[in-house]
Amino acid sequence: MLRASTALLLALAPLTLPTPAGAVPLADAVERIPLADESRTGYTRDSFRHWNTGLNPADGCNTRKEAILAKAVEAPQVADHCALTGGSWLGKYDNMVVTSAARLDVDHFVPLAEVFDSK
């Protein structure tokens, strides 16, 4: 009974919340976003350094490997030149377990070219 009451309250909550002044429906807000042609003039991928030497250039771990190490569920062994063996990672979007650092991608949520186009 308690679960049903809680579910009902949660279902009705959006109906009882006050609407902020100036709020508009999502579809109207999307329509207000200005549109413009994208321009890639001047863009070159070489303008963006790919992986830098990381926080400690002496350890051989570039930014990519530092990100992989930081997200490990089970830490891998780190050998010379930051060679990673063992360890495991949990996929953020699919909950799949990955046991090879070589199979992991570390990338931008938005491609650099798109950021450049949409400035």
C-alpha positions in Angstrom: 0.0 0.0 0.0 2.8 2.4 0.9 4.5 1.8 -2.5 1.2 2.5 -4.3 0.7 5.7 -2.4 4.3 6.8 -3.1 3.9 6.0 -6.8 0.7 8.0 -7.0 2.3 11.0 -5.3 5.2 10.9 -7.6 2.9 10.6 -10.6 0.9 13.6 -9.5 3.9 15.7 -8.4 4.6 17.3 -11.8 0.9 18.4 -11.9 1.3 20.3 -8.6 4.7 21.9 -9.1 4.6 25.6 -9.8 5.7 26.8 -13.2 8.6 29.2 -13.2 7.8 32.6 -14.6 8.7 32.8 -18.3 8.8 29.0 -18.7 7.8 27.8 -22.1 7.0 24.3 -23.4 10.0 22.3 -24.6 8.8 22.4 -28.3 8.5 26.2 -28.2 11.9 26.5 -26.5 13.5 24.4 -29.3 11.8 26.5 -31.9 13.5 29.6 -30.4 17.0 28.3 -30.9 18.6 30.3 -33.7 19.6 28.5 -36.8 22.7 29.3 -38.8 24.8 27.6 -41.4 27.8 25.9 -40.0 31.2 26.9 -41.2 34.3 24.8 -41.0 36.4 27.6 -42.5 39.8 27.6 -40.7 39.3 24.3 -39.0 42.1 21.9 -39.0 42.3 18.8 -36.7 46.0 19.5 -36.3 45.1 22.7 -34.3 43.9 20.4 -31.5 46.6 18.3 -29.8 45.4 14.8 -29.5 46.8 13.2 -26.3 49.3 15.3 -24.3 51.9 13.8 -22.0 49.6 13.8 -19.0 50.1 15.1 -15.5 53.5 13.5 -15.1 55.4 13.3 -18.4 58.1 11.1 -16.8 55.7 8.2 -16.2 54.8 7.7 -19.8 51.0 7.9 -19.2 49.3 10.2 -21.6 45.9 11.8 -20.9 44.1 8.9 -22.5 45.8 6.3 -20.3 45.3 8.5 -17.2 41.6 8.6 -18.0 41.5 4.8 -18.4 43.4 4.3 -15.1 41.0 6.7 -13.3 37.9 4.8 -14.4 39.1 1.3 -13.7 36.9 -0.9 -11.6 39.8 -3.2 -11.0 43.2 -1.4 -11.5 45.4 -2.7 -14.3 49.1 -3.3 -13.8 51.2 -0.4 -15.2 54.5 -1.3 -16.8 57.2 0.8 -18.5 55.9 3.4 -20.8 52.5 3.1 -19.2 51.8 -0.3 -20.8 48.5 -1.5 -19.2 47.7 -5.2 -18.5 44.9 -6.7 -16.7 42.2 -4.6 -14.9 38.6 -4.1 -15.7 36.2 -1.3 -16.6 32.4 -1.0 -16.6 30.7 0.5 -19.6 28.8 3.7 -18.5 26.1 3.2 -21.1 25.8 -0.5 -21.5 27.1 -1.9 -18.2 29.4 -4.3 -20.1 32.6 -5.3 -18.4 35.8 -4.7 -20.5 39.0 -6.4 -19.5 41.4 -5.0 -22.1 42.4 -1.4 -22.0 43.2 -1.6 -25.7 39.4 -2.0 -26.4 38.5 1.2 -24.6 37.9 4.5 -26.4 38.4 7.8 -24.7 36.9 10.5 -26.8 34.9 13.7 -26.8 31.2 13.7 -26.2 31.0 16.2 -29.1 33.5 16.0 -32.0 35.9 18.9 -32.1 34.9 19.7 -35.7 31.2 20.1 -34.5 32.3 22.4 -31.7 34.2 24.4 -34.2 31.2 24.5 -36.6 28.8 25.5 -33.9 30.8 28.4 -32.3 
